[in-house]
Amino acid sequence: MATIHPSAVISPGAQLADSVEVGPLCFIGPNVKIGAHTRLLAQCHITGHTEIGEGNTFYPFATVGTLGQDFHASEKTLSYVRIGDGNIFREASTVHAGTEDGTETVIGSNCMFMNCAHVGHNVKVGNGVILVSSAVLGGHSQVMDHAILSGLVAVHQFCKVGRYVMLSGGSVFSKDIPPFMMAEGRNGGIKMVNVIGMQRAGFSQESIRAMRDVFKLFVRSGLNISNALAKIKSDVPQLPEVLEFIEFCETSKRGVLCSREGHRD
C-alpha cells in the first residue's frame, strides 16, 4: 500500500502505486494516476486528469493539473497533464492542464523545475530540461531536450526552444531559439554556441566545430536568414546537429532569434 500521511486528502478514484509516498496536507484529485516511487513531500496539490510516472519528487506547494491561466479554461474541459519519470518539482512550481478538450501539457523525464517555475497550459517539455527559479513557459510553448532556462527567463506563448539551448537569467523571448545556442536579453540575440553543454553531453569535437561555423554564418555574417541557411548548407559539413539546426529554423512559425541587430528573411 502507498504510504499516506493521515492529514493528506486522497480523492476516491485516484490511482497510486504501492510505493508512492504522500506527505502531510497533500491533496490528490479523483482523476490522478501516480507511478511507483513518486514522493509528495508535503502540501502538494495534484488534480485534473493527470498522469505521473515513476520516481518523481514534489516539494511543498507544488501544484499540478489545475486550470490554465486563460479565460477560455473551464472546469468542464477534458484536458490532460502527462509527466514522465524522475522529475523534480521544487517549492511552488506549477504545471497547468490544457485549455481545450483533448489537449495536454506534457513533461518528459529527468527534468528539474526549481522553486516558482511555471509550465503553462498546452506546453511540451522534453527530457533533461532545467527551469531555474521563477522561469516561465507561456502557453503552447515547447522546450526541447536538455535545454536550460536560467532564473527569471520568460518564454512567450507558442515559442520553441531547441535542444541544448541555454538562456541567460532575466531574459525574455518571443522568437524561437535554435538548438545548441546560448541567448540573452529581451530578444537580445544569440551570443555563442553552447560549447560547454555540448562537451558535457559528449558531442564530438567535429560537431562542436561545425556548430561554431553555423554560428558565424547565421549570426555574424550579415546575411539574412534564408541566405545564411543556404550558406550553411553549402559550406558546413552536414552533420546531424547541423541538419537539426537547419530544420529548426526552416520550420519555425514565429521566426528564429538571430543577432542583437536582427536579420530579415
C-alpha positions in Angstrom: 0.0 0.0 0.0 1.0 3.6 -0.6 2.3 5.5 2.4 -0.1 8.3 3.1 0.0 10.8 6.0 -3.2 11.0 7.9 -3.7 14.6 7.1 -3.5 14.0 3.3 -6.7 14.0 1.2 -6.8 11.3 -1.4 -10.0 11.5 -3.6 -11.9 8.3 -4.4 -10.8 7.2 -7.9 -7.2 8.3 -7.6 -4.7 5.6 -8.5 -1.5 5.4 -6.5 1.2 2.7 -7.0 2.1 0.8 -3.8 5.4 2.6 -3.3 4.1 6.1 -3.6 4.7 8.4 -0.5 2.2 11.2 0.3 3.2 13.6 3.0 1.2 15.9 5.3 -1.6 18.1 3.9 -1.3 16.9 0.3 -4.4 16.8 -2.0 -4.8 14.3 -4.8 -7.8 14.6 -7.1 -10.0 11.8 -8.3 -8.6 11.5 -11.9 -4.9 11.4 -10.9 -2.6 8.4 -11.5 0.8 8.3 -9.8 3.5 5.8 -10.6 5.9 3.9 -8.4 8.4 5.5 -6.0 7.0 9.0 -6.5 7.0 11.2 -3.4 4.8 14.1 -2.5 6.7 15.6 0.5 4.1 17.9 1.9 1.3 20.3 1.0 1.3 19.4 -2.7 -1.8 19.8 -4.9 -2.2 17.3 -7.7 -5.5 17.5 -9.6 -7.2 17.3 -13.0 -6.7 14.4 -15.4 -3.1 14.0 -14.5 -0.8 11.0 -15.1 2.6 11.0 -13.3 5.3 8.4 -14.0 7.8 6.8 -11.6 10.3 8.3 -9.3 9.2 11.9 -9.3 9.6 14.2 -6.3 7.2 17.0 -5.5 8.2 19.6 -2.8 5.8 21.7 -0.7 3.3 23.8 -2.5 4.0 22.2 -5.9 0.8 22.4 -8.0 0.0 20.2 -11.0 -3.1 19.8 -13.2 -5.1 23.0 -12.3 -6.8 25.1 -15.0 -4.7 27.1 -17.4 -4.4 30.8 -16.9 -6.7 31.5 -19.8 -10.2 32.9 -19.9 -11.2 30.0 -22.1 -10.3 27.5 -19.5 -13.2 25.7 -17.9 -13.9 23.1 -15.3 -15.9 21.3 -18.0 -12.9 21.0 -20.3 -11.5 17.4 -20.6 -7.7 18.1 -20.9 -4.7 16.4 -19.5 -1.2 16.6 -17.9 1.3 13.8 -18.6 4.5 13.7 -16.7 7.4 11.2 -17.2 9.8 9.7 -14.8 12.5 11.0 -12.4 11.5 14.7 -12.4 11.9 17.1 -9.5 9.3 19.8 -8.8 10.6 22.2 -6.2 8.6 24.5 -3.9 5.7 26.4 -5.5 6.3 25.1 -9.0 3.2 24.9 -11.2 2.1 22.8 -14.2 -1.3 23.7 -15.8 -3.6 21.5 -17.9 -4.6 22.1 -21.5 -7.3 24.6 -22.2 -9.3 22.7 -24.9 -10.9 19.3 -24.9 -8.4 16.6 -25.8 -5.3 18.8 -25.4 -2.5 18.1 -23.0 0.5 19.5 -21.2 3.4 17.1 -21.5 6.7 16.9 -19.5 9.3 14.3 -20.3 11.7 12.6 -17.8 14.6 13.7 -15.6 13.8 17.4 -15.6 14.1 19.9 -12.7 11.7 22.7 -12.1 13.1 24.9 -9.4 11.1 27.0 -7.0 8.3 29.1 -8.6 9.0 27.7 -12.1 5.9 27.7 -14.2 4.8 25.4 -17.0 1.8 26.9 -18.8 -1.1 25.2 -20.4 -0.5 23.1 -23.5 3.3 23.3 -23.1 5.6 20.5 -24.2 8.8 19.9 -22.3 11.4 17.3 -23.3 13.8 15.3 -21.3 16.6 16.6 -19.0 15.3 20.2 -19.1 16.0 22.6 -16.2 13.9 25.6 -15.4 15.7 27.6 -12.8 13.8 29.6 -10.1 10.9 31.7 -11.5 11.4 30.7 -15.1 8.1 30.9 -17.0 6.8 29.0 -20.1 3.9 30.6 -21.8 1.0 28.5 -23.1 1.6 26.3 -26.1 5.4 26.8 -26.0 7.9 24.0 -26.4 11.2 23.3 -24.8 13.3 20.5 -26.3 15.7 18.1 -24.6 18.4 19.3 -22.2 17.7 23.0 -22.5 18.5 25.2 -19.5 16.4 28.2 -18.7 18.1 30.4 -16.1 16.3 32.3 -13.3 13.5 34.7 -14.3 13.6 33.7 -18.0 10.2 34.1 -19.8 9.3 32.3 -23.0 6.4 33.8 -24.9 3.4 31.6 -25.8 3.8 29.4 -28.9 7.6 29.8 -28.9 10.0 26.9 -29.2 13.4 26.4 -27.5 15.8 24.0 -29.2 17.9 21.2 -27.8 20.8 22.1 -25.6 19.9 25.8 -25.6 21.0 27.8 -22.6 19.1 31.0 -21.8 20.7 33.7 -19.6 18.9 34.8 -16.5 16.3 37.5 -16.7 15.9 37.2 -20.5 12.6 37.4 -22.4 12.0 35.7 -25.7 9.1 36.0 -28.2 11.0 34.2 -31.0 12.2 30.6 -31.4 15.8 29.9 -30.2 17.6 27.4 -32.4 19.4 24.3 -30.9 22.9 24.3 -29.4 22.9 28.1 -28.9 23.1 30.5 -25.9 21.0 33.6 -25.9 20.2 36.5 -23.6 18.3 39.7 -23.3 14.9 40.8 -24.4 15.1 39.1 -27.8 18.7 40.2 -27.5 20.1 37.7 -29.8 22.2 34.5 -29.9 25.5 35.1 -28.2 27.5 31.9 -28.8 27.4 28.2 -29.2 26.7 26.2 -26.0 30.1 24.6 -26.2 30.3 23.6 -22.5 26.8 22.0 -22.7 27.8 20.1 -25.9 31.1 18.9 -24.4 29.4 17.7 -21.2 26.8 15.8 -23.3 29.5 14.0 -25.2 29.2 15.7 -28.6 32.2 15.2 -30.9 34.7 18.0 -31.5 33.8 17.7 -35.1 30.2 18.5 -34.3 31.2 21.4 -32.0 33.4 22.9 -34.7 30.6 22.6 -37.2 28.2 24.4 -34.9 30.8 27.2 -34.4 30.8 27.6 -38.2 27.0 27.6 -38.2 27.1 30.4 -35.6 29.5 32.5 -37.6 27.3 32.3 -40.7 24.0 32.6 -39.0 24.8 35.4 -36.6 27.9 37.3 -37.6 28.0 37.1 -41.4 25.5 39.9 -42.0 23.4 37.6 -44.2 19.7 37.4 -43.9 18.3 34.1 -42.5 17.4 32.4 -45.8 20.8 33.3 -47.3 22.7 32.3 -44.1 20.9 28.9 -44.1 21.8 28.4 -47.8 25.4 29.2 -46.9 25.3 26.7 -44.0 24.1 24.0 -46.4 26.8 24.6 -48.9 29.8 25.4 -46.6 29.3 23.4 -43.4 29.6 19.6 -43.1 26.0 18.3 -42.9 26.3 16.6 -39.6 23.2 15.6 -37.7 23.5 18.7 -35.4 23.8 21.0 -38.4 20.8 19.4 -40.1 18.8 19.7 -36.9 19.7 23.4 -36.7 18.6 24.0 -40.3 15.3 22.1 -39.9 14.5 24.0 -36.8 15.0 27.3 -38.5 13.1 26.4 -41.7 10.1 25.1 -39.8 9.9 27.9 -37.3 6.4 29.6 -37.2 7.3 32.6 -35.0 10.7 33.3 -36.6 14.1 32.5 -35.1 16.3 34.6 -32.9 19.4 35.9 -34.6 21.8 38.6 -33.6 21.0 41.7 -31.4 20.9 43.8 -34.6 18.4 41.3 -36.1 18.1 39.8 -39.6 15.4 40.0 -42.3 14.1 37.0 -44.1 
